[in-house]
Amino acid sequence: MARFHSSVDFPDPRDTMAEGILAVGGKLDVGTLYTAYSKGIFPWPQVGFPMLWFSPEKRGVLIFKEFHVPESLERFRRKNPQITYTVNKDFDHVMSECANQIRPGQDGTWILPVMKRSYHEFNKAGFGLSIEVRENNILIGGIYGVLVEGVFSGESMFYKKPNASKLALWFLVEHLTQLGHEWIDVQMVTPVVAQFGGRLIDREDYLRMLDERHQDIG
C-alpha cells in the first residue's frame, strides 16, 4: 500500500490543548488523513468551528484477546442464518446511515458533508473499511472506519434492526483477526463497545501499541 504525506506537520500527539485538541484547521485530503491516523490523531468536526484534530488523554481500544460476545447475541446469530455480511461493498451507504442514526443525548451528527466527501476519497484511495449487515438483501446495520498502517480506527456504526450494529462489530473482529490484527482503535467506549470488552487506556499506552503495530508490519 502506498504511503501518503500531508502538507502539514502535526505536533507531537502528546502536546494537546484542552479536551485533547491537538490542532485546528487544515484540509481533510487523503494525505492529511493518512498522516493523522498514522500518528494516532483523528478529526472531529464541530459546527461553527474550523476542523479540530484530537489526540485524547484516554483512548478507547478493543483488544481481541479480551473480546467477548454476550450469550444472547450468540443465540441471536445462530437463529438468524439469513443475515449476511460483506466487507467494503457499500462504504458510502454505511457512512450515510451512520450520519442518519438517532443517538440519545446527541443533537445532530458530526458526520458532516465535508466528512462524507473526504472519507469517500479516503476509501477510494484504499484506506476505508466497512462491514455491511443485510437481511433479505436489505442493509440493516454496519460499521465503518479506516485502516492505516495496519491499524483499524472505528468511526461509527448504525442499526435499523435490533443487534445489527453488534453483529457488524463482531464480524469486523472476526475479519480483522483473520488478517492478523490483535486490536482496534474505537476512539471512545460506547455502551455497546463496552459490552464486548472495549476499554479506555492512557494515551501513552495507545501510542506505544501504535508504534509496536507499525514495527510489526515493517
Secondary structure in CASP SS format (residue, H / E / C, confidence):
PFRMAT SS
TARGET T0000
AUTHOR 0000-0000-0000
METHOD secondary structure of the structure
MODEL  1
M C 1.00
A C 1.00
R C 1.00
F C 1.00
H C 1.00
S C 1.00
S C 1.00
V C 1.00
D C 1.00
F C 1.00
P C 1.00
D C 1.00
P C 1.00
R C 1.00
D C 1.00
T C 1.00
M C 1.00
A H 1.00
E H 1.00
G H 1.00
I E 1.00
L E 1.00
A E 1.00
V E 1.00
G C 1.00
G C 1.00
K C 1.00
L C 1.00
D C 1.00
V H 1.00
G H 1.00
T H 1.00
L H 1.00
Y H 1.00
T H 1.00
A H 1.00
Y H 1.00
S H 1.00
K C 1.00
G C 1.00
I C 1.00
F E 1.00
P E 1.00
W C 1.00
P C 1.00
Q C 1.00
V C 1.00
G C 1.00
F C 1.00
P C 1.00
M C 1.00
L E 1.00
W E 1.00
F E 1.00
S C 1.00
P C 1.00
E C 1.00
K E 1.00
R E 1.00
G E 1.00
V E 1.00
L E 1.00
I E 1.00
F H 1.00
K H 1.00
E H 1.00
F C 1.00
H C 1.00
V C 1.00
P C 1.00
E H 1.00
S H 1.00
L H 1.00
E H 1.00
R H 1.00
F H 1.00
R H 1.00
R H 1.00
K H 1.00
N C 1.00
P C 1.00
Q C 1.00
I E 1.00
T E 1.00
Y E 1.00
T E 1.00
V E 1.00
N C 1.00
K C 1.00
D C 1.00
F H 1.00
D H 1.00
H H 1.00
V H 1.00
M H 1.00
S H 1.00
E H 1.00
C H 1.00
A H 1.00
N H 1.00
Q C 1.00
I C 1.00
R C 1.00
P C 1.00
G C 1.00
Q C 1.00
D C 1.00
G C 1.00
T C 1.00
W C 1.00
I C 1.00
L C 1.00
P H 1.00
V H 1.00
M H 1.00
K H 1.00
R H 1.00
S H 1.00
Y H 1.00
H H 1.00
E H 1.00
F H 1.00
N H 1.00
K H 1.00
A C 1.00
G C 1.00
F C 1.00
G E 1.00
L E 1.00
S E 1.00
I E 1.00
E E 1.00
V E 1.00
R E 1.00
E E 1.00
N C 1.00
N C 1.00
I E 1.00
L E 1.00
I E 1.00
G E 1.00
G E 1.00
I E 1.00
Y E 1.00
G E 1.00
V E 1.00
L E 1.00
V E 1.00
E C 1.00
G C 1.00
V E 1.00
F E 1.00
S E 1.00
G E 1.00
E E 1.00
S E 1.00
M E 1.00
F E 1.00
Y E 1.00
K C 1.00
K C 1.00
P C 1.00
N C 1.00
A H 1.00
S H 1.00
K H 1.00
L H 1.00
A H 1.00
L H 1.00
W H 1.00
F H 1.00
L H 1.00
V H 1.00
E H 1.00
H H 1.00
L H 1.00
T H 1.00
Q H 1.00
L C 1.00
G C 1.00
H C 1.00
E C 1.00
W E 1.00
I E 1.00
D E 1.00
V E 1.00
Q E 1.00
M C 1.00
V C 1.00
T C 1.00
P H 1.00
V H 1.00
V H 1.00
A H 1.00
Q H 1.00
F C 1.00
G C 1.00
G C 1.00
R E 1.00
L E 1.00
I E 1.00
D E 1.00
R H 1.00
E H 1.00
D H 1.00
Y H 1.00
L H 1.00
R H 1.00
M H 1.00
L H 1.00
D H 1.00
E H 1.00
R H 1.00
H H 1.00
Q H 1.00
D H 1.00
I C 1.00
G C 1.00
END
